[in-house]
Amino acid sequence: GLEMSVGKVPFLEAVNGSTVMLPCTYASCIGIKDLYFNWQYNDNGTMQKVCDAVIPTEAVEPNVNIFKDRVEFIGKNHKNNISILIWNITFEDGGLYTCFGRNPKEKNKNHSAVFHLIVVDECKSSMFFA
């Protein structure tokens, strides 16, 4: 069946103002046809769509719809990669992001993986004074 993965470490601490990659890959032993995927952001309990697309077959680059500012889809040209970049992150960008996929070949079962983005102030590490 289809599997969604955000890697071994499902969270990232990133400095306010930096650019981060939210990793996600999918795997399917039966192959995909019209795989629907999206990224969603949990905004205090409300799921906001970040981007979505349908991948017709494994060799085709999807046309990705982006719904959030400063987001770039970087999974193109990489097999099974549906990762995104968020540029110039702010504290408001911190929170839980869900990478979701549905493969019609599998009777439309839903699969997802959650990634936690933690935005920190860059001053944090410079608080050690001799």
ChimeraX attribute file (.defattr): number of C-alpha atoms within 10 A of each C-alpha:
attribute: neighborCount
match mode: 1-to-1
recipient: residues
	/A:1	13
	/A:2	20
	/A:3	17
	/A:4	24
	/A:5	20
	/A:6	21
	/A:7	13
	/A:8	6
	/A:9	9
	/A:10	16
	/A:11	18
	/A:12	15
	/A:13	13
	/A:14	20
	/A:15	19
	/A:16	19
	/A:17	15
	/A:18	13
	/A:19	16
	/A:20	18
	/A:21	17
	/A:22	24
	/A:23	20
	/A:24	24
	/A:25	19
	/A:26	22
	/A:27	15
	/A:28	14
	/A:29	8
	/A:30	11
	/A:31	14
	/A:32	22
	/A:33	16
	/A:34	16
	/A:35	22
	/A:36	19
	/A:37	23
	/A:38	20
	/A:39	26
	/A:40	21
	/A:41	23
	/A:42	15
	/A:43	14
	/A:44	9
	/A:45	8
	/A:46	9
	/A:47	14
	/A:48	16
	/A:49	17
	/A:50	20
	/A:51	20
	/A:52	22
	/A:53	19
	/A:54	20
	/A:55	20
	/A:56	14
	/A:57	13
	/A:58	15
	/A:59	11
	/A:60	12
	/A:61	16
	/A:62	21
	/A:63	12
	/A:64	18
	/A:65	15
	/A:66	17
	/A:67	14
	/A:68	14
	/A:69	9
	/A:70	12
	/A:71	19
	/A:72	18
	/A:73	20
	/A:74	15
	/A:75	19
	/A:76	16
	/A:77	12
	/A:78	13
	/A:79	14
	/A:80	18
	/A:81	18
	/A:82	29
	/A:83	19
	/A:84	21
	/A:85	17
	/A:86	18
	/A:87	15
	/A:88	14
	/A:89	19
	/A:90	17
	/A:91	15
	/A:92	10
	/A:93	16
	/A:94	20
	/A:95	16
	/A:96	20
	/A:97	23
	/A:98	23
	/A:99	29
	/A:100	22
	/A:101	26
	/A:102	23
	/A:103	24
	/A:104	14
	/A:105	16
	/A:106	16
	/A:107	8
	/A:108	12
	/A:109	12
	/A:110	16
	/A:111	17
	/A:112	19
	/A:113	19
	/A:114	19
	/A:115	21
	/A:116	19
	/A:117	20
	/A:118	17
	/A:119	20
	/A:120	15
	/A:121	13
	/A:122	12
	/A:123	9
	/A:124	9
	/A:125	7
	/A:126	7
	/A:127	7
	/A:128	6
	/A:129	4
	/A:130	3
